[in-house]
């Protein structure tokens, strides 16, 4: 996807600034969903988890 670099960057930079990883993940997921509103939430979450290495699959409800 075209936004992968941006998603990885926002996650990495927020974590580097000592923000909680959950906040960094939510920011990365929000960025992804903004660029791809047609992608189901579960698939978007999986993509962002795969790209960032964040274990957020537990966030799926």
Beta strands, then each sheet from edge to edge (+ up, - down):
end
